[in-house]
Amino acid sequence: MKTLNTKKKFNWNIISCLFIYVWAGIFFVSSLGIEDAGSRMFPQIMCGLSVLLATLFLITCLRGKDVKEGDDPISFAGTGRAAVMGAILGGYILLNYLTGFYISTVIFLPIGMLYLGQRNWKVIAAITIALPLIIFLFFDLLLGMMMPTGILF
């Protein structure tokens, strides 16, 4: 005799939608501090677009259309690895505040690539040198924009 399992599994994608709502709200409120209305428009449009897409995804989640029959259950096996990468990114942000964009980027890139599994030192060196150089040439020289310098320099 078959027993009916009427207990519905929790859809973890709903948490993702709530996360997007919170971050969009934070960014929207932060954008209100931008004095120039033209500069304020792009982040506010992105926040609105994020909320719209999260709402469409939430509706899909609530209707049960995002999970197909036979899908594997959600695994949290990589959560610790993601938390470490989040800590590395947090360190990059702090280092960016202290030393500026270029120094922190040159330190962050090899650490991030090594942690994510890149073992080819030629690739690591090429990206670590080329990316800040390209950003310097494009943003600083071509567009005349200043990258963050940090409080120590």
Rosetta blueprint (number, residue, H / E / L):
1 M L
2 K L
3 T L
4 L L
5 N L
6 T L
7 K L
8 K L
9 K L
10 F L
11 N L
12 W L
13 N H
14 I H
15 I H
16 S H
17 C H
18 L H
19 F H
20 I H
21 Y H
22 V H
23 W H
24 A H
25 G H
26 I H
27 F H
28 F H
29 V H
30 S H
31 S H
32 L L
33 G L
34 I L
35 E L
36 D L
37 A H
38 G H
39 S H
40 R H
41 M H
42 F H
43 P H
44 Q H
45 I H
46 M H
47 C H
48 G H
49 L H
50 S H
51 V H
52 L H
53 L H
54 A H
55 T H
56 L H
57 F H
58 L H
59 I H
60 T H
61 C H
62 L H
63 R H
64 G L
65 K L
66 D L
67 V L
68 K L
69 E L
70 G L
71 D L
72 D L
73 P L
74 I L
75 S L
76 F L
77 A L
78 G L
79 T H
80 G H
81 R H
82 A H
83 A H
84 V H
85 M H
86 G H
87 A H
88 I H
89 L H
90 G H
91 G H
92 Y H
93 I H
94 L H
95 L H
96 N H
97 Y H
98 L H
99 T H
100 G L
101 F H
102 Y H
103 I H
104 S H
105 T H
106 V H
107 I H
108 F H
109 L H
110 P H
111 I H
112 G H
113 M H
114 L H
115 Y H
116 L L
117 G L
118 Q L
119 R L
120 N L
121 W H
122 K H
123 V H
124 I H
125 A H
126 A H
127 I H
128 T H
129 I H
130 A H
131 L H
132 P H
133 L H
134 I H
135 I H
136 F H
137 L H
138 F H
139 F H
140 D H
141 L H
142 L H
143 L L
144 G L
145 M L
146 M L
147 M L
148 P L
149 T L
150 G L
151 I L
152 L L
153 F L
